[in-house]
Amino acid sequence: MVNQKRKSFNKSDLTKAVYKRYKELNRTQAKRVVQCIFNSITSALSEHKRVEIRGFGTFGLKSHDARTGKNPQTGESIHIKAKNLPFFRVGKLKKDIHTDSLE
């Protein structure tokens, strides 16, 4: 594996990509479109709904039961509450994306 820094692609990069792709939108409108997508996903997850974007992936919640754990500093037993945590499962991406291209 080649040791190189990977540049991340963040929300602002996504907004720029939407702006460049859809010339009829100004930067503010592109930002609103991206924010609307994130808000919609967040809202659906808060209602315990699954969000499936075909060919890209699925957002969902995983339920974790309450359990007893240990404080690593003191060794004392502690109660850990039940919780739901978001997850993302990758779908079938385009064939031009290969795992060896990430190395």
Secondary structure, 3 states (H helix, E strand, C coil): CCCCCCCCCCHHHHHHHHHHHCCCCCHHHHHHHHHHHHHHHHHHHHCCCCEEECCCEEEEEEEECCEEEECCCCCCEEEECCEEEEEEEECCCCCCCCHHHHC
